[in-house]
Amino acid sequence: MDELPEQKLEDDEGSQLLSSRGKAALAPSIPYLNSYFKCLENPIHPVTNPTGYIALCVAESKLPCKKVLAERLSRPSLVEHLFDDCSLSPQIRKGDTAMMSRTTRRPSVAERVFEEEDSYNYGDFRGLRQVREGVARFLERFFLNLGNLEKMSIDPHHICLGSGASSVLGNLFYTLAEAGDAVLIPAPYYNAFENDMKQFASLVPIPVYMEDCTLGPTIEELETAAKTAEESGLTVKILLITNPNNPLGVIYKPNVILNSVMWARSRKMHIIADELYALSVHDKNNQSFVSIIRLLNNSLGNDVHFVWGLSKDFASSGFRVGVLYSQNKDLLKAFGTLSIFCCVPFPMQLITLDLLNDTSFVVDFLELSRQNLVDSKRICTSKLQQLSLPYVEAEAGIFLYVDFSSLLPSECTFEHEAQFASLMESTARLVMTPGVSQREKRPGWFRICYAWVSPEVLQIAMGRIEIMVNELRSVGSGWYSNSEILDDDLFSDVLLVN
């Protein structure tokens, strides 16, 4: 048979072959994606490339705790019900690591999952039975019963896994609302939420603006946002609340969550509780975070849906493990159909099961992660305080929300914010998350994700910020209309800071 001639198409010609949905997907999932790509193409290295770009715009942890996790997954499993091996001695089955070290080396967890038949066969795409049981126990231990005298249980049948929290959220948006319906989100909010709800579900995000965004929404503020959406002809179906909050890092008080649930239920809306940073609270003595599961005494009903994942608390976004806990049986049936498109690979599920069942390791890992986060946050806050730059006091998470508006013209706009972001990128080779992309109503606010880089690189980043801040303050707001007034040596001064 003759080979078909190679067909060459220009980029614009190729797009004409896509559907309207395909063309919509050509848009970047986040507005500053191209700036982030510059950081990947020319990343900083303190020794070999000290003038490279620094990304402070990615909510992901690359701190030293990751090495501990890698080492744990390289060890043999001590979890009896995952790998039923009668040759293991009672001491090893009880977790005697000293005894383990004296025995012949056994395959690691990561190796042994590929000996499991479940890893190769079709199964329940919502999650393997034993994995959902393990996730249920983990949620009971760290979300539901923490500090409770009366222990409650979570039905594993109410658990569903997905390839990351974004996948879980996307399926929730798809199954809970009609195309064109509205989702209320307290602002500022995680910028990728809009992509999560638009791409497949075609929902409309509606920011809920508050007098004090650090306190969370009041019933009056929720009602105002809902009525504004309805006046535009939209049907409001979902309230999405992130607690602890991204990008603010604050923890909402229990009454804020309960009032929000009560209000949403009065309107027969669904509530999605995104608790991705629940186990990343900075003060180990701070018990202010209470999961919605516990607040509702594990009675979620058909309208409250809990989302969590490994990406943030376990610094493992590459694992692509997201968790849905819902008591809506029909919703879970729908997820059973949709999950074939976004299920977590079964070997990864078994690794996750072994990890979450190792309670002593989890406790130690979370404490190490907390210490890493606090140390990096302190690098940021000490410099910000020195520069008199206001920021939100973060209680959890892996970022700080910082106010740079004092460097902008007195009547600043988001155009001024964009110009400042461009200057930071071109001169300081530094990319932060701009407030406009997070539906911030006040120009000049940026999110600094301090855990995506090492403490050494973070020190360099804050040094670059210091030089830029001092230079812009010395020339005044005139830099916006005339960049030539900046010091000619500023570029080299910023990039050579160490």
Secondary structure, DSSP 8 states (H G I E B T S, - for coil): ----------HHHHHHTS-HHHHHTTS-SSTTHHHHHHHHHSB-BTTTBTTSBEEE------STHHHHHHHHHTS----TTTS--TTS-HHHHTT-HHHHHHS-----HHHHGGGSGGGTS---TT--HHHHHHHHHHHIIIIISTT-SS-----GGGEEEESSHHHHHHHHHHHHS-TT-EEEEESS--TTHHHHHHTTT--EEEEE--SSGGG---HHHHHHHHHHHHHTT--EEEEEEESS-TTT-----HHHHHHHHHHHHHTT-EEEEE-TTTT-BS-TT------HHHHTTT--TTTEEEEEESTTTTS-GGG--EEEEE--HHHHHHHHHHGGGT---HHHHHHHHHHHH-HHHHHHHHHHHHHHHHHHHHHHHHHHHHTT--B---SBSS-EEEE-GGGS-TT--HHHHHHHHHHHHHHS-EEEEEGGGGT-SSTTEEEE-TTSS-HHHHHHHHHHHHHHHHHHHHHGGGGGT-GGGS-TTHHHHHHT--
